Amino acid sequence: MKLKILLMICLGCYALSLKAQRPPVKAQMPPVLTALAPARPLHPPVFEGMVIDTVPLVFNDLPLNLVKYSYGKPNINFLAIHDDEDTGIKAAFEYIRFSGGSIIDCQYGSVRNFKFHHNDEEFQTDPNSIYTIPGIIRGLEKYNWAEPEVVKQLDLTGKEILKLYGPKKPPYIFTLHNNGDGGFGIASYLKGYELEHFADSLHINFEMDNDDMVLVTDVDMFNYLKKENINVVLQSENAPDDGSLSYYAMQKSIPYVNVEVQHGHMIEHLQLIEIASKALKETLGLP
């Protein structure tokens, strides 16, 4: 018993000596968005020869990784914003397997919304509403409130995504989205429906699934796709500011393309990607 007591006293003295040697802890700064150096790829190559570059962003307690997959010669550069929409990723992989190109995939937990904490309070927003300040505020207010520091952090996040994608070179933004069966689709832009104010013109092929469509901001591209007889929407110049990439691109005079299909329609997604890619190249004079 005496030996045990003596041992405990010795361990206590050793712990106190370590504590005395430990440097003082600095006060923690408020959590902010920080761009880190590119890390090793989080995922193995999807097929041989594919190159994967990962840029992790620290955003409070939200682990956000921007993963760029590249293969072959430079071609169309795609962007996938929502981490729960994998059909577009799979279709883009098939496209670049045979035609070359790249895709940037935002990965943050296989869910639709950004969800995170700031000062012990939970916030969330759609990551496709973070490209304008008014859009960021509206997006946050759907779920909580627009805390100024959170608005600033989301604005930085949007800028980091655009910085990696580089919409000036290439001179366009080409996004991939998926939707549910019978929900959002080309009919959502018809007069009397919720998105009528977002559309300048639209063309509907009634033999196509309502959920499979392309949205563009360039009238020449719209006319090209209309001749191809696919579901296509031309976004209105007076569309409400929802903070989306399509609104951002229109305000910056950057041609924008969104190929959107129902979850699981990979063949249809690939077909629309091929048609939209051809339209983009021909209307912009790209190689």
NORRADA-V218015 format. One record per residue. RES is the residue in three letters. PSI is psi in radians with two decimals (* if undefined). OMEGA is omega in whole degrees, -180 to 180 (* if undefined). NEAR is the number of other ideal C-beta (glycine too) atoms within 10 Angstrom. Layout:
res=RES psi=PSI omega=OMEGA near=NEAR
res=RES psi=PSI omega=OMEGA near=NEAR
//
This chain:
res=MET psi=-0.76 omega=180 near=5
res=LYS psi=-0.66 omega=179 near=6
res=LEU psi=-0.69 omega=-180 near=7
res=LYS psi=-0.74 omega=180 near=8
res=ILE psi=-0.73 omega=-180 near=9
res=LEU psi=-0.70 omega=179 near=10
res=LEU psi=-0.73 omega=180 near=10
res=MET psi=-0.68 omega=178 near=10
res=ILE psi=-0.73 omega=-180 near=10
res=CYS psi=-0.75 omega=179 near=10
res=LEU psi=-0.70 omega=179 near=10
res=GLY psi=-0.74 omega=179 near=10
res=CYS psi=-0.66 omega=180 near=9
res=TYR psi=-0.73 omega=179 near=10
res=ALA psi=-0.70 omega=179 near=10
res=LEU psi=-0.64 omega=180 near=10
res=SER psi=-0.65 omega=177 near=10
res=LEU psi=-0.72 omega=-180 near=8
res=LYS psi=-0.65 omega=180 near=8
res=ALA psi=-0.56 omega=-179 near=7
res=GLN psi=-0.32 omega=-175 near=7
res=ARG psi=2.32 omega=179 near=8
res=PRO psi=2.64 omega=180 near=5
res=PRO psi=2.49 omega=-180 near=5
res=VAL psi=2.25 omega=179 near=6
res=LYS psi=2.58 omega=177 near=6
res=ALA psi=2.36 omega=-179 near=5
res=GLN psi=2.39 omega=176 near=6
res=MET psi=2.75 omega=176 near=6
res=PRO psi=2.50 omega=-179 near=9
res=PRO psi=2.32 omega=179 near=17
res=VAL psi=2.90 omega=176 near=12
res=LEU psi=2.26 omega=-179 near=18
res=THR psi=2.15 omega=176 near=11
res=ALA psi=2.15 omega=-179 near=16
res=LEU psi=2.90 omega=176 near=11
res=ALA psi=2.60 omega=180 near=6
res=PRO psi=2.30 omega=-179 near=13
res=ALA psi=3.06 omega=176 near=12
res=ARG psi=2.61 omega=-179 near=7
res=PRO psi=2.43 omega=179 near=16
res=LEU psi=-0.34 omega=-176 near=11
res=HIS psi=2.58 omega=177 near=13
res=PRO psi=2.77 omega=179 near=7
res=PRO psi=2.43 omega=-180 near=12
res=VAL psi=-0.62 omega=171 near=15
res=PHE psi=2.79 omega=-173 near=11
res=GLU psi=2.32 omega=179 near=6
res=GLY psi=-0.23 omega=179 near=10
res=MET psi=2.38 omega=179 near=18
res=VAL psi=2.34 omega=-179 near=12
res=ILE psi=2.16 omega=175 near=17
res=ASP psi=2.32 omega=-177 near=16
res=THR psi=2.24 omega=174 near=17
res=VAL psi=1.86 omega=178 near=19
res=PRO psi=2.46 omega=175 near=18
res=LEU psi=2.36 omega=176 near=20
res=VAL psi=1.99 omega=-178 near=14
res=PHE psi=1.55 omega=-173 near=22
res=ASN psi=-2.14 omega=-180 near=19
res=ASP psi=0.35 omega=178 near=11
res=LEU psi=1.98 omega=177 near=20
res=PRO psi=1.86 omega=-176 near=13
res=LEU psi=2.13 omega=179 near=22
res=ASN psi=2.28 omega=174 near=18
res=LEU psi=1.90 omega=-174 near=23
res=VAL psi=2.10 omega=-180 near=21
res=LYS psi=2.11 omega=177 near=19
res=TYR psi=2.21 omega=-180 near=23
res=SER psi=2.59 omega=178 near=19
res=TYR psi=2.41 omega=174 near=23
res=GLY psi=-2.72 omega=-178 near=15
res=LYS psi=2.71 omega=177 near=10
res=PRO psi=2.39 omega=179 near=11
res=ASN psi=-2.43 omega=179 near=19
res=ILE psi=2.40 omega=176 near=24
res=ASN psi=2.02 omega=-177 near=21
res=PHE psi=2.81 omega=178 near=27
res=LEU psi=2.20 omega=176 near=24
res=ALA psi=2.09 omega=-173 near=21
res=ILE psi=-0.76 omega=-176 near=23
res=HIS psi=2.26 omega=-174 near=21
res=ASP psi=-0.07 omega=177 near=20
res=ASP psi=0.25 omega=-177 near=12
res=GLU psi=1.52 omega=-171 near=20
res=ASP psi=-0.30 omega=-178 near=17
res=THR psi=-0.72 omega=179 near=23
res=GLY psi=-0.66 omega=179 near=30
res=ILE psi=-0.83 omega=-179 near=21
res=LYS psi=-0.72 omega=179 near=15
res=ALA psi=-0.72 omega=179 near=25
res=ALA psi=-0.64 omega=177 near=26
res=PHE psi=-0.75 omega=179 near=19
res=GLU psi=-0.67 omega=180 near=16
res=TYR psi=-0.86 omega=-176 near=21
res=ILE psi=-0.33 omega=176 near=24
res=ARG psi=-0.67 omega=-176 near=15
res=PHE psi=-0.42 omega=-175 near=10
res=SER psi=-0.15 omega=-176 near=15
res=GLY psi=2.95 omega=180 near=14
res=GLY psi=-2.86 omega=-177 near=24
res=SER psi=2.85 omega=176 near=22
res=ILE psi=2.34 omega=175 near=23
res=ILE psi=2.16 omega=-177 near=21
res=ASP psi=2.11 omega=176 near=24
res=CYS psi=2.03 omega=-176 near=21
res=GLN psi=2.14 omega=-178 near=17
res=TYR psi=0.48 omega=173 near=21
res=GLY psi=0.31 omega=176 near=13
res=SER psi=0.64 omega=176 near=10
res=VAL psi=2.96 omega=-178 near=11
res=ARG psi=-0.87 omega=-173 near=16
res=ASN psi=2.65 omega=164 near=20
res=PHE psi=2.23 omega=174 near=24
res=LYS psi=2.25 omega=-174 near=15
res=PHE psi=2.97 omega=179 near=21
res=HIS psi=2.55 omega=174 near=12
res=HIS psi=2.14 omega=-176 near=18
res=ASN psi=0.79 omega=177 near=11
res=ASP psi=0.30 omega=178 near=5
res=GLU psi=2.39 omega=-177 near=11
res=GLU psi=2.39 omega=175 near=11
res=PHE psi=2.73 omega=171 near=23
res=GLN psi=2.74 omega=178 near=16
res=THR psi=2.83 omega=175 near=26
res=ASP psi=2.20 omega=-180 near=20
res=PRO psi=-0.15 omega=174 near=23
res=ASN psi=0.51 omega=175 near=24
res=SER psi=0.40 omega=-171 near=26
res=ILE psi=0.38 omega=-174 near=27
res=TYR psi=0.01 omega=169 near=28
res=THR psi=2.65 omega=-180 near=20
res=ILE psi=-0.82 omega=178 near=16
res=PRO psi=-0.65 omega=178 near=14
res=GLY psi=-0.69 omega=178 near=25
res=ILE psi=-0.79 omega=-179 near=23
res=ILE psi=-0.81 omega=180 near=19
res=ARG psi=-0.71 omega=-179 near=18
res=GLY psi=-0.73 omega=179 near=26
res=LEU psi=-0.69 omega=-176 near=23
res=GLU psi=-0.25 omega=175 near=11
res=LYS psi=-0.47 omega=-173 near=11
res=TYR psi=-0.45 omega=-178 near=13
res=ASN psi=-1.97 omega=175 near=14
res=TRP psi=2.84 omega=-174 near=10
res=ALA psi=1.39 omega=177 near=17
res=GLU psi=2.22 omega=-173 near=14
res=PRO psi=-0.73 omega=-179 near=8
res=GLU psi=-0.63 omega=178 near=13
res=VAL psi=-0.69 omega=176 near=22
res=VAL psi=-0.78 omega=180 near=17
res=LYS psi=-0.74 omega=-179 near=14
res=GLN psi=-0.73 omega=179 near=23
res=LEU psi=-0.62 omega=176 near=28
res=ASP psi=-0.74 omega=177 near=18
res=LEU psi=-0.65 omega=179 near=17
res=THR psi=-0.82 omega=178 near=23
res=GLY psi=-0.70 omega=179 near=22
res=LYS psi=-0.65 omega=179 near=14
res=GLU psi=-0.70 omega=178 near=18
res=ILE psi=-0.79 omega=180 near=21
res=LEU psi=-0.62 omega=179 near=19
res=LYS psi=-0.75 omega=180 near=12
res=LEU psi=-0.70 omega=-180 near=18
res=TYR psi=-0.75 omega=178 near=20
res=GLY psi=1.21 omega=-175 near=12
res=PRO psi=-0.14 omega=176 near=20
res=LYS psi=-0.42 omega=175 near=10
res=LYS psi=1.61 omega=11 near=7
res=PRO psi=2.76 omega=-175 near=20
res=PRO psi=0.88 omega=-180 near=13
res=TYR psi=2.97 omega=171 near=23
res=ILE psi=2.16 omega=-176 near=24
res=PHE psi=1.84 omega=-177 near=23
res=THR psi=2.80 omega=179 near=23
res=LEU psi=2.25 omega=-179 near=27
res=HIS psi=2.75 omega=174 near=19
res=ASN psi=2.69 omega=-180 near=23
res=ASN psi=3.07 omega=-179 near=20
res=GLY psi=2.86 omega=-179 near=10
res=ASP psi=2.12 omega=175 near=12
res=GLY psi=0.15 omega=179 near=11
res=GLY psi=-2.02 omega=177 near=10
res=PHE psi=2.39 omega=178 near=17
res=GLY psi=-2.94 omega=-177 near=23
res=ILE psi=-0.58 omega=-180 near=26
res=ALA psi=-0.33 omega=-180 near=15
res=SER psi=-0.30 omega=-178 near=19
res=TYR psi=-0.01 omega=179 near=25
res=LEU psi=2.73 omega=179 near=13
res=LYS psi=2.31 omega=-178 near=8
res=GLY psi=-0.13 omega=179 near=5
res=TYR psi=2.96 omega=-167 near=12
res=GLU psi=-0.46 omega=-176 near=10
res=LEU psi=0.31 omega=-176 near=18
res=GLU psi=-0.56 omega=-178 near=13
res=HIS psi=-0.17 omega=179 near=12
res=PHE psi=-0.23 omega=-173 near=19
res=ALA psi=2.33 omega=171 near=19
res=ASP psi=-0.83 omega=179 near=15
res=SER psi=2.76 omega=173 near=14
res=LEU psi=2.68 omega=177 near=21
res=HIS psi=2.28 omega=-177 near=19
res=ILE psi=2.24 omega=169 near=18
res=ASN psi=1.88 omega=-173 near=15
res=PHE psi=-0.10 omega=175 near=7
res=GLU psi=-0.19 omega=177 near=7
res=MET psi=2.78 omega=173 near=17
res=ASP psi=2.35 omega=179 near=16
res=ASN psi=-0.48 omega=-176 near=18
res=ASP psi=-0.22 omega=-176 near=23
res=ASP psi=2.12 omega=-172 near=21
res=MET psi=3.01 omega=174 near=30
res=VAL psi=2.41 omega=174 near=24
res=LEU psi=2.32 omega=-179 near=25
res=VAL psi=2.89 omega=177 near=27
res=THR psi=-0.07 omega=-177 near=26
res=ASP psi=2.21 omega=-175 near=22
res=VAL psi=-0.62 omega=178 near=12
res=ASP psi=-0.70 omega=178 near=13
res=MET psi=-0.68 omega=177 near=23
res=PHE psi=-0.82 omega=-179 near=23
res=ASN psi=-0.64 omega=177 near=17
res=TYR psi=-0.84 omega=-178 near=19
res=LEU psi=-0.53 omega=176 near=27
res=LYS psi=-0.72 omega=178 near=16
res=LYS psi=-0.48 omega=176 near=11
res=GLU psi=-0.09 omega=177 near=16
res=ASN psi=0.91 omega=174 near=13
res=ILE psi=2.83 omega=176 near=22
res=ASN psi=2.08 omega=-177 near=27
res=VAL psi=2.47 omega=179 near=27
res=VAL psi=2.36 omega=170 near=26
res=LEU psi=2.05 omega=-178 near=21
res=GLN psi=2.44 omega=180 near=25
res=SER psi=2.49 omega=175 near=17
res=GLU psi=-0.30 omega=179 near=9
res=ASN psi=0.32 omega=179 near=8
res=ALA psi=2.50 omega=177 near=18
res=PRO psi=2.60 omega=178 near=14
res=ASP psi=1.72 omega=179 near=16
res=ASP psi=0.11 omega=179 near=18
res=GLY psi=0.14 omega=-176 near=26
res=SER psi=2.88 omega=177 near=26
res=LEU psi=-0.58 omega=179 near=26
res=SER psi=-0.70 omega=178 near=23
res=TYR psi=-0.79 omega=178 near=23
res=TYR psi=-0.84 omega=-177 near=22
res=ALA psi=-0.73 omega=-180 near=24
res=MET psi=-0.73 omega=180 near=18
res=GLN psi=-0.51 omega=-180 near=14
res=LYS psi=0.09 omega=-179 near=13
res=SER psi=0.68 omega=176 near=9
res=ILE psi=2.12 omega=177 near=19
res=PRO psi=2.34 omega=-175 near=20
res=TYR psi=2.42 omega=177 near=24
res=VAL psi=2.30 omega=171 near=26
res=ASN psi=2.05 omega=173 near=25
res=VAL psi=2.05 omega=-174 near=29
res=GLU psi=2.22 omega=178 near=25
res=VAL psi=2.94 omega=177 near=30
res=GLN psi=2.50 omega=176 near=21
res=HIS psi=2.29 omega=178 near=16
res=GLY psi=-0.24 omega=180 near=13
res=HIS psi=1.12 omega=-174 near=21
res=MET psi=-0.71 omega=180 near=18
res=ILE psi=-0.78 omega=178 near=12
res=GLU psi=-0.66 omega=179 near=19
res=HIS psi=-0.76 omega=179 near=27
res=LEU psi=-0.72 omega=179 near=20
res=GLN psi=-0.76 omega=-180 near=16
res=LEU psi=-0.60 omega=175 near=27
res=ILE psi=-0.77 omega=-179 near=26
res=GLU psi=-0.75 omega=-180 near=17
res=ILE psi=-0.80 omega=-178 near=18
res=ALA psi=-0.63 omega=178 near=24
res=SER psi=-0.74 omega=178 near=20
res=LYS psi=-0.74 omega=179 near=14
res=ALA psi=-0.72 omega=-179 near=24
res=LEU psi=-0.80 omega=-178 near=23
res=LYS psi=-0.74 omega=-176 near=14
res=GLU psi=-0.67 omega=-179 near=12
res=THR psi=-0.49 omega=179 near=19
res=LEU psi=-0.09 omega=-179 near=14
res=GLY psi=0.61 omega=-180 near=6
res=LEU psi=2.66 omega=179 near=13
res=PRO psi=* omega=* near=6
//
